[in-house]
Amino acid sequence: MSEAAGGDIWAVVPLKTLSDAKQRLASILDAPARRGLMLAMIRDVLAALLGVPAVNGILLVSRDPMAEVLATEFDLECFANPADEDLNSALGAALADLQRRGVATAIVLPGDLPLIRSIDINAMLAKCKRENELLIVADLDRDGTNCLIASPPNAITLQFGSNSFSRHGEAAKAAALTLITPSPENVWLDIDEPADFEALKRAVLAGEAAPETSKFVCQIQQI
């Protein structure tokens, strides 16, 4: 993994503690299945990022012990957020660290995007001039944020959570940033609710899911 340098593009990928992964799927998946699903999805996200030549480095933001395993597997850096720090604070600290290191642009990409491919990330970056701008991609409900590309990295205070898509847009306008809101289909689907998992199973059957996720879903659902 290269050292950060001026003009670089780095990706920041959060990973919550795996013991708490995907609690809203508890009615349909037991704890080992939820953990395995999260690991399969984040491996696909990391592989997609590694397939983008413009991405110079990846920072995995997590305090889960599995983060070090993933760091070795994918040759990336870990940023261990304190145990009492929430997601937005942890991501904000990671982005501030990248900006101090001279990184020009940061891609914040959640790890639960099971359809994403390198071509989708390339397409989003192609829309960016990468100077005083913010690209945000909404989820299927146009409520949450499934991708954020910021130049500079800490151009706004992150507000992931309910209604984050609108709040990130408002923050961009308040900061006088150019706002870009593409709608790439493979970035819309994140997996939080049972209905999302049903959509994922349909994508697996259609051959649209990324490989690790597809393999895992086939194993646990026998499809």
TORDREN-449485 format. One line per 8 residues: number of its first residue (from 0); for each residue x, z, y of C-alpha. Coordinates in nm, 3 decimals. Layout:
BEGIN
NUM	X,Z,Y | ...;
//
This chain:
BEGIN
0	0.000,0.000,0.000 | 0.144,-0.104,0.334 | 0.207,0.135,0.621 | -0.038,0.109,0.907 | 0.078,-0.104,1.196 | -0.060,-0.234,1.523 | -0.319,-0.504,1.467 | -0.387,-0.399,1.110;
8	-0.730,-0.374,0.948 | -0.789,-0.076,0.722 | -1.089,0.020,0.514 | -1.224,0.375,0.499 | -1.431,0.461,0.191 | -1.599,0.801,0.155 | -1.648,0.963,-0.186 | -1.859,1.277,-0.207;
16	-1.783,1.541,-0.468 | -1.880,1.380,-0.798 | -2.052,1.692,-0.928 | -2.306,1.638,-0.651 | -2.330,1.262,-0.692 | -2.665,1.090,-0.655 | -2.886,1.398,-0.686 | -3.195,1.197,-0.595;
24	-3.156,1.007,-0.922 | -3.184,1.329,-1.127 | -3.533,1.240,-1.246 | -3.402,0.931,-1.428 | -3.028,0.995,-1.490 | -2.851,1.307,-1.614 | -2.541,1.442,-1.439 | -2.281,1.253,-1.650;
32	-2.468,0.926,-1.597 | -2.491,0.984,-1.223 | -2.119,1.061,-1.207 | -2.034,0.755,-1.416 | -2.254,0.532,-1.203 | -2.088,0.651,-0.883 | -1.742,0.591,-1.028 | -1.837,0.243,-1.147;
40	-1.978,0.151,-0.806 | -1.684,0.282,-0.607 | -1.440,0.100,-0.836 | -1.626,-0.223,-0.759 | -1.616,-0.152,-0.385 | -1.242,-0.080,-0.396 | -1.177,-0.392,-0.604 | -1.375,-0.600,-0.355;
48	-1.165,-0.463,-0.068 | -0.841,-0.535,-0.253 | -0.955,-0.895,-0.282 | -0.967,-0.938,0.097 | -0.626,-1.053,0.231 | -0.704,-0.933,0.584 | -0.743,-0.571,0.470 | -0.400,-0.409,0.500;
56	-0.485,-0.071,0.352 | -0.757,0.153,0.213 | -0.816,0.520,0.294 | -1.032,0.709,0.043 | -1.193,1.006,0.216 | -1.269,1.272,-0.043 | -1.186,1.617,-0.171 | -1.289,1.537,-0.528;
64	-1.001,1.557,-0.779 | -1.091,1.207,-0.899 | -0.974,1.071,-0.564 | -0.610,1.104,-0.669 | -0.684,0.915,-0.991 | -0.845,0.634,-0.794 | -0.554,0.637,-0.548 | -0.312,0.570,-0.831;
72	-0.538,0.313,-0.997 | -0.594,0.110,-0.680 | -0.273,0.188,-0.487 | -0.451,0.341,-0.190 | -0.421,0.649,0.032 | -0.632,0.964,0.014 | -0.757,1.161,0.311 | -0.865,1.505,0.186;
80	-1.135,1.633,0.418 | -1.174,2.013,0.438 | -1.440,2.167,0.214 | -1.654,2.278,0.508 | -1.648,1.942,0.687 | -1.952,1.713,0.675 | -1.937,1.339,0.606 | -1.940,1.225,0.968;
88	-1.673,1.476,1.071 | -1.452,1.379,0.778 | -1.487,1.008,0.850 | -1.428,1.067,1.220 | -1.104,1.251,1.144 | -0.992,0.969,0.915 | -1.066,0.706,1.179 | -0.885,0.905,1.446;
96	-0.584,0.928,1.214 | -0.583,0.550,1.166 | -0.609,0.491,1.538 | -0.314,0.722,1.603 | -0.119,0.513,1.352 | -0.188,0.194,1.546 | -0.461,0.043,1.328 | -0.674,-0.197,1.535;
104	-0.988,-0.224,1.321 | -1.153,-0.004,1.059 | -1.412,-0.102,0.800 | -1.624,0.195,0.693 | -1.776,0.104,0.359 | -1.974,0.345,0.140 | -1.888,0.349,-0.229 | -2.241,0.288,-0.359;
112	-2.283,-0.083,-0.287 | -2.314,-0.233,-0.638 | -2.357,-0.597,-0.535 | -2.071,-0.630,-0.289 | -1.796,-0.888,-0.345 | -1.481,-0.979,-0.155 | -1.656,-1.285,-0.014 | -1.911,-1.060,0.158;
120	-1.640,-0.857,0.329 | -1.459,-1.175,0.432 | -1.782,-1.310,0.582 | -1.839,-0.994,0.786 | -1.482,-0.993,0.915 | -1.518,-1.359,1.011 | -1.790,-1.258,1.257 | -1.557,-1.016,1.435;
128	-1.317,-1.094,1.716 | -1.185,-0.741,1.660 | -1.163,-0.617,2.017 | -1.400,-0.357,2.164 | -1.683,-0.434,1.924 | -1.892,-0.279,1.652 | -2.043,-0.456,1.351 | -2.312,-0.267,1.161;
136	-2.511,-0.369,0.855 | -2.840,-0.195,0.776 | -2.972,-0.095,0.436 | -3.286,-0.249,0.287 | -3.511,-0.022,0.494 | -3.317,-0.089,0.816 | -3.268,0.286,0.844 | -2.921,0.366,0.712;
144	-2.586,0.198,0.771 | -2.425,0.022,0.472 | -2.119,-0.114,0.654 | -1.956,-0.049,0.989 | -1.659,-0.236,1.136 | -1.515,-0.079,1.450 | -1.251,-0.202,1.691 | -1.088,0.033,1.783;
152	-1.143,0.253,1.476 | -1.293,0.553,1.655 | -1.484,0.349,1.913 | -1.795,0.563,1.857 | -1.887,0.896,1.703 | -2.020,0.821,1.355 | -2.378,0.922,1.277 | -2.432,0.837,0.910;
160	-2.759,0.973,0.776 | -3.124,0.918,0.859 | -3.182,0.648,1.122 | -2.810,0.585,1.150 | -2.847,0.209,1.196 | -3.036,0.255,1.522 | -2.817,0.544,1.636 | -2.498,0.347,1.573;
168	-2.643,0.057,1.773 | -2.728,0.286,2.061 | -2.379,0.437,2.052 | -2.225,0.089,2.069 | -2.428,0.002,2.375 | -2.342,0.333,2.543 | -1.974,0.260,2.483 | -2.010,-0.097,2.619;
176	-1.904,-0.247,2.287 | -2.007,-0.591,2.166 | -2.267,-0.526,1.894 | -2.285,-0.749,1.585 | -2.564,-0.701,1.329 | -2.538,-0.948,1.040 | -2.758,-0.920,0.731 | -2.553,-1.008,0.423;
184	-2.781,-0.969,0.123 | -2.517,-0.820,-0.109 | -2.457,-0.534,0.133 | -2.820,-0.428,0.175 | -2.860,-0.243,-0.154 | -2.724,0.109,-0.184 | -2.828,0.339,-0.466 | -3.001,0.660,-0.362;
192	-3.354,0.662,-0.503 | -3.502,0.567,-0.844 | -3.646,0.251,-0.686 | -3.292,0.150,-0.584 | -3.177,0.194,-0.942 | -3.462,-0.026,-1.065 | -3.350,-0.292,-0.816 | -2.997,-0.254,-0.950;
200	-3.114,-0.308,-1.309 | -3.287,-0.629,-1.201 | -2.965,-0.741,-1.033 | -2.768,-0.664,-1.350 | -3.008,-0.874,-1.558 | -2.975,-1.157,-1.305 | -2.596,-1.140,-1.320 | -2.572,-1.037,-0.953;
208	-2.414,-0.691,-0.984 | -2.040,-0.630,-0.958 | -1.860,-0.605,-1.293 | -1.788,-0.233,-1.341 | -2.137,-0.135,-1.227 | -2.298,-0.402,-1.441 | -2.105,-0.288,-1.749 | -2.196,0.077,-1.694;
216	-2.567,0.012,-1.635 | -2.581,-0.199,-1.949 | -2.424,0.085,-2.146 | -2.657,0.361,-2.029 | -2.974,0.152,-2.022 | -2.902,-0.063,-2.330 | -2.984,-0.387,-2.149;
//
